[in-house]
Amino acid sequence: MNEIIEYDEISSKIDEVKEVCNFIPDATTKEGYEKSKRVSLAVGKILTTLEKSRRDKKAQYIDGGKRVDSQAKAIKLTLESMQLPHKEAYKNIDDAKKRREAERKQCLEDRVERMRDLPNAMRDMDSESIKLALESLHAEECLDFYEYTEHALKARNSSKKELASMFDNTLKREAETKELEVLRAQQAAQDQKDRDARIIADATAKEKAEAEQRAQNKAHQKAINHEAMSDLIMHGMCEGEAKALIKAIVNREIKHINISY
């Protein structure tokens, strides 16, 4: 880097200043105080000259830098205007390739994820549905997964194992459910049969009771009628007339007269 010429005169005084300042300051005495003050003021003047030179020189470089930036900016805009159509053309192709590649990878990742998540999707399905899902995994050879082949094989094998266990458990549960339904149906049929039997038994018992009651009533009526007929015979009626009168009374053919049973 080139040295700043304006600083040469100032730099040449450094050794002189170093010599002047080469003492231990002691401001406790008047002489020491005055000496340190003179040295400090003298160095301060040199610093002021240095700062002025720095500002002046820097201003020249700043103005030059601005011109350099301005010219470079104009050239850059011209070059970029010529570059832009070509840059956009090939970048559009690159971006399209990146999108297609991203879509391809996403498609493969989704396929792997669907295989991996298949057991969860089949968790509440029946055994036939689980069997079909298991058969689809058996048929999947993972030949078109490219760089995802290892992931696909691992997902397939893991899901096959889980689905096989799920199929056995579901099949067993369905068999138990079916057996329980059969037992419930048999119990329901037996309960209905028992209800029907009770209804028939109750009806038969009621009918026998009613028949017995009718027989008892008939026997009671016959005994009463016989007693009444006996009393009529005792009062001078012949048996035929007594029977005829009793029959007429029972049939309510004689007003205001009835037999109390």
C-alpha positions in Angstrom: 0.0 0.0 0.0 1.4 3.4 -1.0 2.3 5.7 1.9 0.5 9.1 2.3 3.1 11.7 1.4 1.4 14.4 3.6 2.1 12.3 6.6 5.9 12.1 6.0 6.6 15.5 7.7 4.5 14.5 10.7 6.1 11.0 11.0 9.6 12.6 10.9 8.8 14.4 14.2 7.9 11.2 16.0 11.5 10.5 17.1 11.8 14.1 18.2 8.6 13.9 20.2 9.6 10.5 21.7 12.8 12.2 23.0 11.0 15.1 24.4 8.4 12.9 26.2 11.0 10.4 27.5 10.7 11.4 31.2 8.5 10.4 34.1 5.9 13.1 34.5 5.7 14.7 38.0 3.2 17.5 38.2 3.5 17.9 42.0 6.2 20.5 41.4 5.7 23.8 39.4 8.6 22.9 37.1 7.3 19.4 36.5 3.8 20.7 36.0 4.9 23.4 33.4 7.1 20.9 31.6 4.4 18.2 31.2 1.9 20.9 30.1 4.3 22.2 27.4 5.0 18.7 26.1 1.2 17.9 26.0 0.4 21.1 24.1 3.2 20.6 21.6 2.0 17.0 20.9 -1.6 18.3 20.7 -0.6 20.7 17.9 1.0 17.8 16.0 -2.2 15.7 16.5 -4.3 18.6 15.2 -2.1 18.8 12.1 -2.4 15.0 11.6 -6.2 15.1 11.9 -6.5 18.0 9.3 -4.2 16.1 6.9 -6.3 13.0 7.4 -9.6 14.7 6.7 -8.2 16.5 3.6 -6.7 13.4 2.1 -9.7 11.3 2.9 -12.0 13.8 1.2 -9.9 13.3 -2.0 -10.3 9.5 -1.8 -14.0 9.7 -1.0 -14.7 11.9 -4.1 -12.6 9.6 -6.2 -14.4 6.5 -4.7 -17.8 8.0 -5.5 -16.8 8.6 -9.2 -15.4 5.0 -9.3 -18.7 3.7 -7.9 -20.8 5.8 -10.3 -18.9 4.6 -13.4 -18.9 1.0 -12.2 -22.7 1.2 -11.5 -23.4 2.4 -15.1 -21.2 -0.3 -16.6 -22.8 -2.9 -14.4 -26.4 -1.9 -15.4 -25.4 -2.1 -19.1 -23.8 -5.5 -18.7 -26.7 -6.8 -16.6 -29.3 -5.6 -19.2 -27.4 -7.7 -21.8 -27.0 -10.6 -19.4 -30.5 -10.8 -18.0 -32.4 -12.5 -20.9 -29.8 -15.2 -21.2 -29.6 -15.6 -17.4 -33.4 -15.9 -17.0 -33.6 -18.3 -19.9 -31.2 -20.9 -18.5 -32.3 -20.3 -14.9 -35.9 -21.0 -15.9 -34.8 -24.3 -17.2 -32.8 -25.0 -14.0 -35.7 -24.0 -11.8 -38.1 -26.3 -13.8 -35.6 -29.2 -13.4 -35.4 -28.5 -9.6 -39.2 -28.4 -9.3 -39.5 -31.7 -11.2 -36.8 -33.3 -9.1 -38.4 -32.0 -5.9 -41.8 -33.4 -7.1 -40.3 -36.7 -8.0 -38.7 -37.0 -4.6 -41.8 -35.9 -2.8 -43.8 -38.5 -4.7 -41.4 -41.3 -3.7 -41.4 -40.1 -0.1 -45.2 -40.0 0.0 -45.3 -43.6 -1.4 -42.9 -44.8 1.3 -44.9 -42.9 4.0 -48.2 -44.5 2.8 -46.7 -48.0 3.1 -45.3 -47.1 6.5 -48.6 -45.7 7.7 -50.8 -48.5 6.2 -51.2 -50.4 9.5 -52.5 -47.3 11.2 -55.0 -46.7 8.4 -56.2 -50.3 8.7 -56.5 -50.3 12.5 -60.3 -50.5 12.7 -60.9 -52.4 9.5 -62.3 -56.0 9.2 -60.2 -59.0 8.4 -61.0 -59.0 4.7 -59.9 -55.4 4.2 -56.7 -56.1 6.2 -56.1 -59.2 4.0 -56.4 -57.2 0.8 -53.9 -54.6 2.2 -51.5 -57.4 3.1 -51.8 -58.9 -0.4 -51.0 -55.5 -1.9 -47.8 -55.3 0.1 -46.8 -58.8 -0.9 -47.2 -57.7 -4.5 -45.1 -54.5 -4.0 -41.5 -55.4 -5.1 -40.2 -51.8 -4.6 -38.5 -51.8 -8.0 -39.2 -48.1 -8.9 -38.2 -46.3 -5.7 -34.6 -45.5 -7.0 -32.6 -43.8 -4.2 -35.5 -44.5 -1.8 -35.5 -48.3 -2.3 -33.9 -49.0 1.1 -36.5 -46.9 2.9 -39.3 -48.5 0.8 -38.2 -52.1 1.6 -37.9 -51.3 5.3 -41.4 -49.7 5.4 -42.9 -52.6 3.4 -41.4 -55.3 5.5 -42.3 -53.5 8.8 -45.9 -53.0 7.6 -46.2 -56.6 6.4 -45.2 -57.9 9.8 -47.6 -55.6 11.6 -50.5 -56.2 9.3 -50.0 -60.0 9.5 -50.3 -59.8 13.3 -53.3 -57.5 13.0 -55.0 -59.9 10.6 -54.6 -62.8 13.0 -55.9 -60.8 15.9 -58.8 -59.4 13.9 -59.7 -62.8 12.6 -59.7 -64.2 16.1 -61.8 -61.3 17.4 -64.3 -61.7 14.6 -64.6 -65.4 15.3 -65.2 -64.7 19.0 -67.8 -62.0 18.1 -69.6 -64.4 15.7 -69.6 -67.1 18.4 -71.0 -64.7 20.9 -73.7 -63.6 18.5 -74.7 -67.2 17.9 -74.8 -67.8 21.7 -76.9 -64.7 22.1 -79.2 -65.8 19.3 -79.6 -69.2 20.9 -80.2 -67.6 24.3 -82.8 -65.3 22.7 -84.6 -68.2 21.1 -84.6 -70.2 24.3 -85.9 -67.2 26.2 -88.7 -66.8 23.7 -89.4 -70.5 23.9 -89.6 -70.3 27.7 -91.9 -67.3 27.5 -94.2 -69.1 25.0 -94.2 -72.1 27.3 -95.1 -69.9 30.3 -97.9 -68.3 28.3 -99.3 -71.6 27.3 -98.9 -73.0 30.8 -100.6 -69.9 32.3 -103.4 -70.2 29.8 -103.8 -73.9 30.4 -103.8 -73.4 34.2 -106.3 -70.6 33.9 -108.6 -72.7 31.6 -108.4 -75.7 34.1 -109.1 -73.4 37.0 -112.1 -71.8 35.2 -113.4 -75.3 34.2 -113.0 -76.4 37.8 -114.8 -73.3 39.0 -117.6 -73.8 36.5 -117.9 -77.4 37.7 -118.0 -76.3 41.3 -120.6 -73.6 40.4 -122.7 -76.1 38.5 -122.5 -78.6 41.4 -123.4 -75.8 43.9 -126.4 -74.7 41.7 -127.5 -78.3 41.4 -127.4 -78.8 45.2 -129.3 -75.5 45.8 -131.9 -76.5 43.2 -132.2 -79.9 44.7 -132.7 -78.4 48.1 -135.3 -76.0 46.8 -137.1 -78.8 44.9 -137.1 -81.0 48.1 -138.7 -78.1 50.1 -141.4 -77.7 47.3 -142.1 -81.5 47.5 -142.4 -81.3 51.3 -145.0 -78.5 50.7 -147.2 -80.8 48.6 -145.9 -80.5 45.1 -145.2 -83.6 43.1 -141.6 -84.1 41.9 -142.4 -83.2 38.2 -144.2 -79.9 39.2 -141.3 -79.0 41.5 -138.7 -79.6 38.8 -140.8 -77.6 36.3 -141.1 -74.7 38.8 -137.4 -74.7 39.7 -136.5 -74.7 35.9 -138.9 -71.8 35.3 -137.3 -69.8 38.1 -133.7 -70.5 36.9 -134.8 -69.4 33.4 -136.3 -66.2 34.9 -139.7 -67.1 33.5 -141.4 -66.2 36.8 -141.2 -62.5 37.7 -140.0 -61.3 41.2 -138.8 -64.8 42.1 -135.2 -66.0 41.9 -133.0 -68.5 43.6 -130.0 -67.3 45.6 -126.8 -69.3 45.0 
